[in-house]
């Protein structure tokens, strides 16, 4: 079936469908503009979205969002929900970097405050928070404490004094997925994680000091307590080596148990949600997710420390913290008959986007919908949005996670000059620190889709409402 | 003869490694993985020896590269040279390298994947394809 000419039909503006053919169990849906669709067609994204549609128990559609690009097994920017009885759970549908996620902080500082000390702020944060490959954590973690972090996530380190209660209240799952069971995490994974708490990592991970450049909705902005020129801080990182190892461990275990002969791609390996292995993976994945929450909590604590040294009156609060690479058990009215059904939603490079009223959303935001944080590429704008009820009907409460790549690194190195990337950031008045010049090329804005276009699509579709646009002043890359 | 080359992939690192024997292809795959992290020359100071098993050549490759990543992440081991013996789906490796902290690491390899992986043996030559998650 995969050699067959692929029929992609435009259903309406920003909505495309690949009808069910061969052993697909459901049709595939792609939510993109015409321009983005052209980019998506260039790699193997569509084949991957179709492959996901063949998996047991998939409900309604295999979905790709406007930031989609080729991944391994499942595409990035991919969403798939599975029936709890007949469905599967797949580590490749979550990704190796479990709970790679974004946290947004707000400060009581203005753009002007930062501009006066821009270089100093950059240096102080860069000095304290390890970024890049192999810069280990100064945080002394024993195995016993690590196990507690896996179980209780950011709640645990906040109890130890690295934050305040509102920090975890304003985090997806309150900073700790309850299904976590550290006994399901291998010693190997623990060994990879123990030296890495509080580190950014490399690649697309970053820390940015930004300012609110534009407010789209004053009422929503008021709920967030943000206004124009206010300084915000965005942190993007994940579960580091610990999460990567959890994914690898369970991919191997599932292969041994179930074999991969019937899969369109070996990376689609999975286990029934109800099986022991399926449950064990979910428990281990939850531990990795909790490690990622704690990781960002510790970074938040250090950011507060460093900012207080420079601005003794600074106050920094967590706005929200969203997961990107995750599987969740969530309830939806799937048939539109008012009956809620629990399903297992895989989000791989996708953000939850619940509308108003969901119990999972913190009280502070419950009336307006879940905060959705969309980072742009290096040097470009990022967005703060909220989710909608329509997203719950259309995309299993999901939206994009960022700009999404369009260019491989080979092409990037052939066509992009690092000095020009630097000059361009300079011109925009952005202070940059990065451990590797190759990262600058590989993470240049040209390598990604245009974030404004991606955000336009999701807001036109109605799966998000725009709150504010943020622009960077300081960029720290691994 | 070419030892390895990188192919286009939107987000990840994809390479093909070549050799006359399966052992050579495995060695060249390891070198391709480390070369994608840093092209700097490492000063040798460390030696490691390990064994891995698989159920077929692909899983042997997956486990082999993952073991090297594990040494990289937990022991700062950066590969320079490697000797491999393969018997069935069992592999013994003797590798020498240095401390990764002496280098600028440009690319963070998160994991080995099975995506589009193959290992093909033909007469007098062998080729492997691997995608690494970055």
HADDOCK unambig.tbl for C-alpha pairs under 7 A between the chains (distance, minus, plus):
assign (segid A and resid 70 and name CA) (segid B and resid 10 and name CA) 6.29 0.50 0.50
assign (segid A and resid 71 and name CA) (segid B and resid 11 and name CA) 6.85 0.50 0.50
assign (segid A and resid 72 and name CA) (segid B and resid 115 and name CA) 5.17 0.50 0.50
assign (segid A and resid 73 and name CA) (segid B and resid 115 and name CA) 6.09 0.50 0.50
assign (segid A and resid 96 and name CA) (segid B and resid 111 and name CA) 6.78 0.50 0.50
assign (segid A and resid 133 and name CA) (segid B and resid 105 and name CA) 6.05 0.50 0.50
assign (segid A and resid 133 and name CA) (segid B and resid 108 and name CA) 5.96 0.50 0.50
assign (segid A and resid 134 and name CA) (segid B and resid 101 and name CA) 6.71 0.50 0.50
assign (segid A and resid 191 and name CA) (segid B and resid 74 and name CA) 6.83 0.50 0.50
assign (segid A and resid 192 and name CA) (segid B and resid 73 and name CA) 6.50 0.50 0.50
assign (segid A and resid 192 and name CA) (segid B and resid 74 and name CA) 5.86 0.50 0.50
assign (segid A and resid 202 and name CA) (segid B and resid 108 and name CA) 5.88 0.50 0.50
assign (segid A and resid 203 and name CA) (segid B and resid 107 and name CA) 6.55 0.50 0.50
assign (segid A and resid 203 and name CA) (segid B and resid 108 and name CA) 6.28 0.50 0.50
assign (segid A and resid 203 and name CA) (segid B and resid 134 and name CA) 6.86 0.50 0.50
assign (segid A and resid 244 and name CA) (segid B and resid 110 and name CA) 6.18 0.50 0.50
assign (segid A and resid 244 and name CA) (segid B and resid 111 and name CA) 6.20 0.50 0.50
assign (segid A and resid 265 and name CA) (segid B and resid 115 and name CA) 6.44 0.50 0.50
assign (segid A and resid 266 and name CA) (segid B and resid 114 and name CA) 5.71 0.50 0.50
assign (segid A and resid 266 and name CA) (segid B and resid 115 and name CA) 6.28 0.50 0.50
assign (segid A and resid 267 and name CA) (segid B and resid 113 and name CA) 6.77 0.50 0.50
assign (segid A and resid 267 and name CA) (segid B and resid 114 and name CA) 5.12 0.50 0.50
assign (segid A and resid 267 and name CA) (segid B and resid 115 and name CA) 5.23 0.50 0.50
assign (segid A and resid 405 and name CA) (segid B and resid 10 and name CA) 6.57 0.50 0.50
assign (segid A and resid 405 and name CA) (segid B and resid 11 and name CA) 6.60 0.50 0.50
assign (segid A and resid 406 and name CA) (segid B and resid 10 and name CA) 6.17 0.50 0.50
assign (segid A and resid 407 and name CA) (segid B and resid 10 and name CA) 5.21 0.50 0.50
assign (segid A and resid 408 and name CA) (segid B and resid 8 and name CA) 5.87 0.50 0.50
assign (segid A and resid 408 and name CA) (segid B and resid 9 and name CA) 5.14 0.50 0.50
assign (segid A and resid 408 and name CA) (segid B and resid 10 and name CA) 3.91 0.50 0.50
assign (segid A and resid 408 and name CA) (segid B and resid 11 and name CA) 5.72 0.50 0.50
assign (segid A and resid 410 and name CA) (segid B and resid 8 and name CA) 6.15 0.50 0.50
assign (segid A and resid 436 and name CA) (segid B and resid 104 and name CA) 6.78 0.50 0.50
assign (segid A and resid 436 and name CA) (segid B and resid 106 and name CA) 5.36 0.50 0.50
assign (segid A and resid 438 and name CA) (segid B and resid 106 and name CA) 5.80 0.50 0.50
assign (segid A and resid 439 and name CA) (segid B and resid 106 and name CA) 6.36 0.50 0.50
